[in-house]
Amino acid sequence: MSLGRPGAHRVALIDICASADLLSGGRGVRFEVDVGGRNAPAFAIRYGGRAFAYLNRCAHVAMELDWQPGVFFDFDAEYLLCSPHGAFYDPATGACRGGACTGHGGLRALNVIEQDGRVLWQPDGYAEPVHQVI
């Protein structure tokens, strides 16, 4: 699948998961991206009925947020939580909302869309698909 824009190159959409796999405030789905030639963990979640995706990297210290795979929300499903640091992020924007990330920025968002019951990631030049070595 690809997005076509007049005058732009066609960008392939990368399938992450079925839309039904993401429940609002529930477990996220982890996936890998390439950032600067290195594999980097990323994740998709649902919040307020919409799918969002971010690099799985705390703004405070470059560690993954989930201490259990796919567990990104706090107990009230109000914020994304960096379990090692206690940093809180807005699920809809990735902005820091308190804790250790204060003064360090927010999460790096990845572009996702939902189409035909699937959550699809659109690489943006910063995060690219991981190249499989065969």
Protein Blocks (a to p, Z undefined) as FASTA:
>chain_A
ZZddehiacdddddfbdfklpcghiacddddddeehiacddddddeehiacddddddfkb
ccdfblbghiabdfkomaccdfknopacdfklopafedjlnonapadddddddeehiacd
ddehjaccddddZZ
